[in-house]
Amino acid sequence: MNIRRVLLILPVLVIALLAQAYFWVPTYESQLATVPQRANTLIEASIGDAKILNPILFSDTVSGRISDQVFDGLLDLDEDLGFRGRLATDWSLEETAYLLVLPGAALADGSVVGASVNAAELAARITAQAASDGWDDALLDITVEAPRVIERQAPAGDDEESVAVRPLAIRLAAPARLRLALKGVDQDLMQRLLPVLGPNYTERFDALHFLAEPKIGAVRDNEAVVQAVREALPLLEHNPVLTFKLRQGVRFHDGEPFDAQDVRFTYNALMAPKNLSPRTAMFEPVKALEVVDPYTVRVVYKRLFSPAVNAWTIGILPQHLLNDEALAKEAEARGLDGGARTEFGLRDADFSRNPVGTGPFRFARWDGDEVIELSANEDYWEGAPLLDRFALRVIPDLLTQELEFRAGAVDVYSAQAHQAERMRADARYRQISTPLRGYTYIGYNNARPPLDDHRVRRALGMAIDVQSIIRFVLQGQGEPVTGPFAHTTPWYDTRYAGLPYDPEGAREALLSLGWQPDAHGWLVKEGKRFEINLISNNGNPVRKAVLAIAQASWHKIGVKTNTQLFEWAVFLEDFINPSAFDAVVLGWNLGVDYDLFSLWHSGETGFGKFNFVHYHNPEADALLERIRREYDRDRLIELTHALHRTIAADQPYTFLFAPRATRMFDKKWVMRTTAGGEAPVRPSRSGEPWYFMNRWYKSAGDQPRLAADG
């Protein structure tokens, strides 16, 4: 009897507690009475806290949200995801290329290098061919460089049985080379040179022939050494050169001026192994960073790698606060000595919790697991933000976020679909719904029969009703996707229609491939039932729902499907990393990058790599490689759309949907238009919700005065 009473009374007490909690929340009016600056403070609710507020070190979304306001990069992305200058006012891209002059090589007309043709004559022929083919305007200069000696260190085993690795010194006697200065970057330069060089010039080249020490025979079977030699001496070396003109008069938040030394320091900090930056790979292609003068930086790259330009959107660090001298002083002030002092680095510095940048907001305070607060940078080079303060409050519970939002203690929060729906008709609030840059998918193990047949994968995809998933699982908060890129970016091909929902067509397709129903209705071929084990991670209700829908959908066309959920660590270690699955429900958060090499290239399979579905298509590989070398935006769009169609035709994934994020705002929050009027807060055209935040403020009136935004 007592247990029954407890069970009846307990829910009533919980409801009463929640109702009372609503009245505990300080209202907007009560906050104004005690803190007048609340009138122009934007408070955003966050589920989690930040980890580290250093732009080269953070790896979580919340830290990035704060870092974006405190720091500026040399570049960032405009509304259409093109580059625009920030700490750099201007930038240019050129190329220096080097072509080896191979003694004894026959050219296209049969003449021989070193006999009838020397290096200067070869340069003259290339110049003449450029004029004949109409690309002489891109060839700024061509000169001859003398032979040289190249010395490198390569890994080599101690002996055949040993797994130990020791460095091996290698020396190459490199021949003369031609230095070609180009107006832009040309990944097709070798094709332009072939009318002079001829195909034999490239076919007979082997860097090993120029190995002086050790002898070829001693290392020919050592793949690591052979690779090191070939990397040290390519036949044609592309060196893109990115030159930045820096903005003058910019100051860090502590008043110190920004200049080229800060850019060089940031690069060196990124590459220092001790700092363990998660962004090192984006800067690895840099060959040299040169400070030309206090406001000019030249970055020379080892090879063609167009995504590297995007790397310079990273926040620039203040050298004077983080150089070796500054870190040594901090370590001494903390009383560190010995190994602790030697190992003290950027990750340990107080800067990671008290950052100083050049951005529109200054760091004010961080109360762990409670709030991070920023104040407007009145000295910002682009003009001070209209907001006085910005605060990120950590509120892990979504219901509590809604209660605080309704009371006015929070100005913006990310609402779940059901929360957004019940506030949709409330005239006090505005909803901004933007698609996230990622998608959910069903991935197939392309190395396992019968899933190694793209026709089978297409049939399985045709059996899934994506629109119903969006309607009933996401409550309309999603967009269907058809390919591998984030669908708010120009790299996504919006013209590609994707798979139709056609379960009858799916079944017919499988029957045409030789599958036949058995007595129980399951499809069988060569005595083997078509059976799939479909897995996902625990703790994600959307993926769990997709799992159930896929199972029911495939059962309808005769494919026996077993489903299972695993804890995240087990899921990754035992199934995803070793590719030990038939099919999996997962998702990607892609950002705006067009470089999907690590996800789709056939060379990126193996334990722990991202192409864990073992997708392999030579056409896709060629596109992925070319995309990495392409710097022209229009051509990039053509190439990424071609990759979109190629991958979508193969259906290594059934591409499902991109979820939408709905953010709730009080309608009093408006933005200043370029015409000087007021307009409702809005995201950028590319979907970035915070793009215009420096122009937000709280309107004095009940409704904003609407004006066109330029």
N, C-alpha and C positions, 0 to 999 in steps of 0.2 A: 504494500500500500504506500509506504514511504517513497519507494523508487518511482512509483507512478506519479506521485505528487511532484517529485523533483523533475521528472521528465516534462510535466505540464508547465511548471513554474519557470524552469530554466530558459526556454525561448523568450518568455515574456520579459525576464530580467535582461537578457541580451538586447532585445529591442529597445527597452527603456534606457539602457546604458548608451546605445548608439544615438537615440533621440536626444538624450541629455548632452552627449558629446557635441552635438551640433551647436548647442548653445554655449559650449565652452570656447568654441572657435572665435577668436577676436574678429569682429566685423571690420569692414573697410572704414566705416565711420569712426569706430573706436580706435583704430590704428592712427587715423588722421589726427585725432585729438591729442595723442601722446607723441606721435612721430610725424611732424608736418611734411617731411620729405617723402613720405609714403605716396603723396599725390603723384609724383613722377618717378616712381620706382616700379619696375616690371619684375614681378615675382613669378618664376616658372617652377612647376612641380616636377620632381625627378624621382624615379623609382630607386635609383642607386646613387652612390656617392662617387666622386672622382677618385683616381688612384695616384696620379702623378702629373703635375701641371708644367711639364717640360715638353715642348712641341716635338722634339726629336726622340722622346722616350715613351710617350703614352701609347697605349694600345686599346683603350676602351672609349666608348662613345661619349660618356659624360665628361671625361678629361678633355676630349676633343672639342666639346661644346664650349668649355671655358677657354681653352687655348686659342680657339678661333677669334675670341673677342679681345684677348690680351696681346696677341702677336700678329704681325703682318709677315707675309712672304714677299718675295720679289715679284711674284705674279699671283693672281688667283683667277677664278672663272667668272665670266659675266653671266647675264641671264640666259644666254643661249649656249653656255658651256664652252665658249671661246675664251682665249686668254686675254687678260687685261693687266696693265701695270699697276703695281702697288708700291713697294719700296724701289722697284725699278720703273723709271719713266719710259724707257724704251729698251728694246732688245732686238738683236739681229742674229740670223743664222746663216753661216757660211760653211764651207768645207775645204779642208786640205787633204788631198788624196796622194798616195805614194804608190808608184808602179815600179816593180823591180825590172831592171834591164838584164835579161838572162843571156849570158854569153853562149854562143853556139845555137841559139834558138832561131828557127826559120820563121819569118814573118809571112803575112798573107800573100805577098807577091813573090815569095821564094827566096828573097834576100836573107842573109844570115847576120845576126847581131854579133858584133866583134870582128866580122870579116868585112863585108861590104857596107854595113850600117853600124855606126857608133851611137852612143847615148844621145848626143846632140842632134844627129840626123833623125833618130826615132822621135825626139821631141818635135822637130820640125814637121815630120809627117803627121803626127797627131794634130798639130795646130792647123795644118792644111785640111785634114779630114774634118775637123770641127767646123771650119768655114764652109766646106762643101756640103756638110749635112745640116748646117743651120744652127749649131749649138755653140758657135764661137763666142756669142755674147755671154754665155755662162762660164766660159773658160777665161779667167782673168789673167792667168800667168802660168807658164810652165818652165821649170828650171831643172838642171841636172845636179844631183848630189853624189858625192864621191862614195866609193865602197867603205864599209865600216865593219867593226867587230861588235857582235851582240853577245852579252854574257847574261845568263839566267841561272836560276836554281830550279831544279825539277825534283819531285819525289822519286825515290828509288828504293826497293827492298834491299835489306842487307844480304839476303841470299834467297834461294828458291823456296826454302821451308819457312822462312821468317815472315811474320806479318808486320814486323817493325819497319818503320819508314825513316829514311835518312835523306838529307838533301844531296843532290848530285849536281855538280857544276857543269854547265854546258856552254860551249862557245861556238858561235856561228860566224863564218867569214862571209858576210852579206855583200852582194854585188852592188854596183851603182844603182841608183833609182831616180825616177822622175818625180818631181814635186809639182802637183797640179793644184793651183788655187782656183776654187770654184765659187761662183756667185751665190749659189744655194747648195742644197744637199741633193745628191743624185745617186740613188741606189742602183740605177741602171747604167752607171758609168762604164762598167766592163763591156756591156753590150755595145756601147758607143765606140769603144776602142777596138772591137773585134775586126772591123774592116781593115785596120792597119795591122793588128797583131796576128789575126788568123786563129782558128780553133786550136792548132797544134801548140801555140804558145802557152795556153792554159793547161792543155792536157799533159804536156811533158814536165810541167813544174812539180817539183817535190822539194820542200824545205830541207829534208834530210840530206840532200846532196850538198848543202852548204855547211854541214856539221863538221867543225874542225876537231872538237873534243867533246865527248869520246867519239870513237869511230862508229860508223853506222851499224856495223854488225853487232856491236856490243849492246845496242839499245833498240834495235829494230823491233824486237818482240815485247818491249816494255811500253805498253799503251800510254802510261802517264807521261813518260819522257817524250814519246813521239808527239803526243798532243801538245806538250809544252813547246816543243820545237816549232810546230806548225803555227801555234798562236804567236810565237815570237817573230816569225818571218812569213807573213802572208804575201801572196803575189800582188794583191791590190789592197792597200790599207786605207780604210775610210776614217777620217778624223773630223767629224762635225765640230764646229766651233760656235759656241753660243756666247755672245757678248752682251752684257747688261750695262746700261747707263743708269746709275743709281740716283734716287731722289735726294736732293740736297736740302738741308735745313730740318731734317727729321731728327727728333730726339727720343731717346728711351724715356720711360716713365720717371727715371731718377734724374733726368736732365742731361745725361751724357749724349753727345751726338752719335748718330749712326753713320757708318761708312763701310768701305769695302773690306776692312779688316774684320768686321763682324760677320760678313758673308764667308770669308775664308775660315774664320774660327768655327762657324756652324758646320761647314763641310768637314773640317778636320774632326770635330766632335762626333759627327755622324759615323765617320769611318774608324774611329778609335775602338778597338776590340773591347776595351774595358767598359765602355758605356753600354754595350749590348743594345744598340738601337734597332728597333724592328723595321726601320726604313733604310738600312744600309744597302740593300739590294738595288734600290732605285738610284743610288749614287755610285755603285760599283763600276759602271761603264766610264766614269770620269777618269781621264788620263792625267790631267793637270788642271789646277785652278790657279789662275794668274791674276794678281792685283796689278792692273795697269797704272792706275792712279787712284786717289782716295774715293773717286766716284765712278770707276769703271772696273768691271770684273770680266775676265775672259775665261770660259770653261771649255777645255778641249776634251773630246771624248775618244775612247779607244776604238770605237766601232759605231755603226749605225744602230741607234736605239732611241726611237722617237718618244716613247713614254717618259724618257728622262727629263724632257722639258717640263712635264707636269710636276716633277719632283720639286721644282723651285717655288711651288706654292707653300712649301713648309715654312713655319715661323722661324725668323732669324733671331739668334741668341745674342745677348750682349757680351762681347769678349771681356770687357773690363770686370765683369762680375763672376766669370766662370773660368778664366784662364788658370794656368798652373799656379801662379802666384796667389790668386784669390782663393783657390781651393786649399792651398797650403796654409794660408792664414786662418781659414775656417777650421781646418783640421787641428791646428794649434790651439785655437780658441776653445775647441771642444775637449782638449786635453788628450788627443789621440797620439799614439806613438807606435813605433815598430811597424808590423805588418798592417795594422789597421790604418795607419797614416799613409802607407804606400798605396793601399788599395782604395783609399778615399777618392771618390769621383763624382761625376754629375748626378748619378742616381742617389747619392748620399747627401748631396748639398741641400742646404736650406732653401735654395732657389726653387726646388721642385714643389715646395708648399707656399712659397712667396715669390711668384714669378714677376719678372720685369720685362716688358716688351715695348713695342712701339704702337700697339693696336689702339682701337677706339676706347677701350675700357682699361682702367688700372685695377690691379688686384687690391682688394680691401681687407678681407678676412676669410678664414676657412675654419668653421667649427665642424670637426669631423662627424660624419653621419647626420649632420643637421642642415648646414647652409654654407654656400660659397657666395660671397658678395663682391661685386665689382662696382667701381665708381667711374663716371664719365671722365675721359681724358680731355680736359679743356684745351690742351695744347696739340690735339691730334692734327696731323698734316692735312687731312681732308675736311677739317672742321669738327668741332665737338659734337658728339651724339646729342639728340634732343632729350634722351632719357638722362636723368640724374644718376640713377643707380640701376643695377641689374642684379637680381639674387636668384640663385638656384637652390630651392629647398628640397631636401631629401625626405620624401613621404612614400615609403614602400607600399602602402596599402592604397589601392585604386579607389575604394569607396571613400576613404579619408580625403584623398585628393579632391573628389567631387564635392564633399561637404565643405572643405576649405574654399574651393572655388566659388561655390554658391554664397558663402558668407563674405567673400571679397578678400580673404586672406591670401589667395593665390589668384594670379591674373590669367594664367594660361596653363593647361595641362593636356596630356594626351588621353583622350577618352576612348573607352572601349565602345564597340558598336552599339550595345544596348544602352550605354550611358548617353551617347550622342543622340540616339533615337528619342529618348524621353525628354531631351532638352531642345529638340529641333524647333519646336513651335514657340519657345520662350523668346520674346522680343528683346530681352536684355543681352542675349548672347549671340556670338557669331561663330560659325564652324568653318574651319579651313581644313579641307580634306585633300591630301596629296598622296600620290602613289609612292611607295618606298622603292628604292633602287635595288631591287633584288627580286627573287621569285622562289616559289615552292615547286618542286618537281618530283617525278618518279624516275629514278635512275636505274638503268638495266646493266647487268654485268655483260658487256659486249663480247666477253671471251668465253661465255658458257652457252652451249647449244640448248635450246633453239633460239636463245636471245641474241646470238651472234648474227642473225639474219635481220636486216633492217625492215624487211617486209613484215616479219613477226612483230617487231617493236611498233611499227606503224599501226598494225591491227589492234594491239593492246591499247594504244593511245586513242584510237577511234571509239573504243568502248567506254571511255571516261567522259561523263557529262560535266565539263568544267564550269559551265554557267550555273548549274545546280549547286555545285560546291560553293561558288561565290555567293549565290543567293541564300542558301540555307546554313552553310557553315560559317561564312564570313559576314552574313547579314548584309550583303551588298557591298561590303568594304573591301573590294578587290577588283583587279583588272586581269582579263585573260592575257597570257603571253604565249608567243609562238617560237621564240628562239633564245639564244644564249646571252644577249646583252640586256642591260637595264633599259627598260622600255621608255624611260623618260629622256634618254640620251639620243643624239643623232645617229649613233652607231646601230641602233635597233631599226630593222626594216619594217615599217608600219604597213607596207604594201603586201607583205606575205600573209596569206589568209590563215595558214595553219591547218591542222587536221580538223575535219568535220566530226561532229558527234554522230556516229553511224554504227551502232552495235550490230545491225544486220550485215552491213558491209564488212565489218570486222570479222564476223564469223565466216562470211563467204570467202574473204581473203585467206583465212587459215585453211578452209576446206580446199581451196585451190592449190595450197602448198602441200597437200597430201594428208592433212589431219582429218580423221573421221570419228564421229561420236560412237562410244561404246554403249553397252546396254544401260548404263547409268547417265548417259548424256555427256560424259567427259570426253574431250578430244584425245585421240590416241593416234600415234604414228610409229610404224615399225615395232609394234608391241609395247611402246612406252607412252604412258599418260603424260599430257602436257600439264605439269605441276610446277607452281612457282612458290617460293618462300619469300614473302614480302615483309620487310622489317623497318623499324624506325626507332627513334629514341623516346624514352619515357618523359613525361612531364610537359608535353606539348599537345594540348587538346586538338588543335587544328590538324596536326599530322596524324594523330590517332583517328580522327574522323575520316581523313583522306584514306588511311589504311583500310578502314571498314568499307568505304564507298568503292575503292578499287577492287577489294575482294568480292563484293556483291556484283559489281559490273563484269568482272572476268568470269565469275561463276555463270552468269547469264549466257556467255558465249562459249561455255564449255571448258574453261581453263580452271583447273583446281588450284585454289590459292590458300596458302597458310600464312597467317600473320602473327607477328610477335614484336613486343616492345622490350627495349633493354635500357638499363641505366647508361647515361652518357659516356662515362669512362669505358665501360665494357663495350658499348656500341662502337666506339672509335677503335679501341685497341684490338678487339677480337674480330670485328667484321669490316669496318670501313678501311682501316689502314692496310690490312692484307687482302682486300677485295674478296672477302669470304662471304658472298651473298649472291642471291639471284636478282633481287630488286629491292630498292630502298626508297623511302620517302624522306626527302631532305630539302634544304633551301640554301641559296647563296645570297649574301649581302654584298653587292658588287661595287658600289660607288659609281663614279662617272668614267672610269678608265675603259679604253678600248682594247687593252692588251690582255687577252684571255689565254695566253700561251700556256700557262701552268695548269689550266683547267682542261684543255682540249688537245694539246699536242701529244702525239703518240710517244714521244720521248719522255713524257711526264708521268708515266705509269711506274708502279713500284711501291713498296711499302711506305706509307705515310705521305704519298704524293696526292695531288688533287685530281688527277685523271684516274680515279679509282674505279671508274666504269670501264676502263680499258678501251676507250674510243680510239679508232685508228682509221684515218682516211688520208691518203697522200695529198689529195686536193686541199683538204682542210689544213694539213701541215704546211703546205706551200703558202696558203693565205695567211696563216698565223705568223709565219716567218717574215713574209713581206710586210704585213701590218706593222711589225716591230721596227721596220726600217723606213717606213713612209712618214714624211713630215708634212706633206701637203694635205690640208684638211678635207678638201673636196675629194681627193683621191682616197683618203682614209675612209670616207663615208661609202664610196663605191666598194672598197675592199671589205669593210665590215658587213655591209649588206650582202655581199657575195658569201661571206662566211656564215652569216645568219641563215641564208637559204640552204647552203651545203649541209650544215649541221642539222637543221630542221628536217631536211629530206631524209637523213639517216635515222632520226629519232633515237639517239642514244639515251635521251631523256624523253619522257612525256612532260612537256612544259605545261604547267598548270596555271598559276596566277601570281600576280604581284599584289601583296596586301596594301591597303591604304591606311595611312595614319590620319586620324581626325583630332585636330587640336581645337580646344574650346577657348574663346576669348570673350571678355567683357566688351560690348560694342563701343564703349567709350574709348577703347584703344584705337588710334588712327595713325596714319602716316602722312608726313608732309610730302606733297607732290612737287615735282620740279617747277610747276607753275606757281607754287606758293600757297596752294589751297590744301584742303584736307580730303583724304580718301580713306576708305576702310583698309585696315591692314590686309596685305595679300602676300602670297609667295611669289617668287620669281617665275618666269615662264617655264623654267626647267624644273619647277617643283620645290625649290629650296625655300623652306618656310621662314628662315631668318635673314634672308638676303638684304632686306630693307630695314633691319632692326635699328640702325643708327638714325633712321628718320621717323621712328615711332614715338608717340607721346600720348598722354591722356587728354582727350578733348574736354574743353570747358563746358560745351553744350551736351544735350542729350544725344544728338545725332551729328555725325560729321557733315561739314559742308563739302559736298562731292565736287571733285575737279579731276579732269583728265590727268593721268600720270605720264610724264614724258620719259 
